[in-house]
Amino acid sequence: MKFHPFKTKEQIVRSMPDFERKVMPLIEKAHGTGKLGMQLKYRRSLNVHKYWKICKESIAERGKAFEDTVLSGPPTALIKPNGELFLANDSALELFGVNKDSAAAELQGLNLMRLPFMSEKLAGIKNGEVVIFEREIDPAKMAALGIPSSLKESIIVEVKISKTAHPANGNTNGYVVHITDITKDAKLAAAISDSERKFRGMFESMKEMAAFHAIIYDKDGKAADYCYIDGNAALAATLGVPVDMLIGKTAKEMFGGEAPYLDIYAQVASSGKPAQFETYFEPIGKHFLVSAVSIAKGQFITITTDITELKKTGLALAESEAELRKKSANSARLLSIINHDVRSALNAAYGFSELISNGDAPTMDDAKKWAGLITMSVSKAINIIGDVAKWRDYGAIVAKPSAFDLHVVVQDNVSQAIKTAYTKGIILFNEVPRGSMLVLADENMVSQVIQNLVSNAIKFTPRDGKITISARKAGGEVEFSVSDNGVGMLPSAVERLFKIDQTFTTNGTENETGTGLGLTIVHELVEKNSGRIAVRSEVGKGTTFTITLPSAQG
């Protein structure tokens, strides 16, 4: 990079303070060409020369310092007033995948005014202003401009442009461009936005009335009221109030008098224990089944189902009522998982991404470690959403039984799980006899059951363990078991495995995480196929899940 300092003494004189520039001609006029005048003039010329020399050195130093700062700093480019690229440092070349050795030839004469979005941005900048925008950089479009790039895919960058005077020539305005790679941030933001969109879609499409609430405490810390944080369309329709007018309203404002069911909701919000109850709500004149689940200290979700018609017709049989309770509890649990687990995972990813983006990583190793944590957190969020989607979808699907060979289905799932098991040194055994264990059930559902049970066994089996899938005939049924020699469970844990209204998830032997929905899905799919599930477990010795299904051989 070359800077052009002042070339003449006249330019230096023009840069002197006003007092000195005005005094010099007055001295010449007063003393003419006399001896004193000549001496003063000579002395003055020496001072000008000395000042000129100092300025030259100062400008050169400033130019050198500016050059060093740009060349050694983060991705930066300098652009001439006419839009021609003046300089791009190594960091910028590396970011855009441009070869450093051939950069001078490839970028020679590149004028950024040719790019519509750049000409628009550059034209409107005034001195001292900074224009910030985001842009996708496509390697194919770079090639079209005659700039070869080693980028394999597009990146997204944040561009900051300012108009400034170069230190070596204060009369020439140029542009300084700072570039930051925000590809990971942009992808993460898209993932978070997609998660929020899916959550909102599920929330709004629910037939049940759903609402988020916060407890309001008085000065003594006692629950005095609760307010609406959010609500879905079904709630708004039942209450006859638009959602935007409902948000922020307290229960007392909505219904007058005391806040309905405040004691129950305050207990749920403070203890974290869910509650479910039936009630006749006088202000609306309807019977409801209400499920309440805590999502944070002082906050709770309510899922409310209208059971007025069931009460009126007297057809609320014990079985249908239990199913209704289960669906209501399922919906509350689903919202709780999405709101807490998914948001927690994505917030963790966003936090580490922001630290890296702000340059807060002490070392490159720390940055790589944080990047790994970001990947793990986003992966966890994706897995949670996947499990929730499966749970929701299977709840609406009717089983379609057909005869199939259990050995083949087990072998397919063992083959898929071998890679995961191999990383922990775990051996999988398929001991189901070929051709003799024919099951009459929905093959896809049974395959999902086996997949979930094998995955669960791998998670809780230590290194060098073993997992065995076996089967036997029992009258007109087939029993198959998935057994491991893993960590095992206490009897109290076994009792809670399939209870939908209780969150039960534990990290695996190597800190593997889960949603707690896998076994819930197994239980529902087995019931849909007229089957049964049993669990036998002992701490330190392992666990066996036994599934009983109808036999196709009678």
Secondary structure, 3 states (H helix, E strand, C coil): CCCCCCCCHHHHHHHCCHHHHHHHHHHHHHHCCCHHHHHHHHHHHHHHHHHHHHHHHHHHHHHHHHHHHHHHCCCEEEECCCCEEEEECHHHHHHCCCCCCCHHHHHCCCEHHHCHHHHHHHHCCCECCEEEEEEEECHHHHHHCCCCCCCCCCEEEEEEEEEEEECCEEEEEEEEEEEEECHHHHHHHHHHHHHHHHHHHHHHHCCCEEEEEEEEECCCCCEEEEEEEEECHHHHHHHCCCHHHHCCCEHHHHHCCCCCCHHHHHHHHHHCCCEEEEEEECCCCEEEEEEEEEEECCEEEEEEEECHHHHHHCCCCHHHHHHHHHHHHHHHHHHHHHHHHHHHHHHHHHHHHHHHHCCCCCCHHHHHHHHHHHHHHHHHHHHHHHHHHHHHHHHHCCCCCEEEEHHHHHHHHHHHHHHHHHHCCCEEEECCCCCCCEEEECHHHHHHHHHHHHHHHHHCCCCCCEEEEEEEEECCEEEEEEEECCCCCCHHHHHHCCCCCCCCCCCCCCCCCCCCCHHHHHHHHHHHCCCEEEEEEECCCEEEEEEEEEECCC
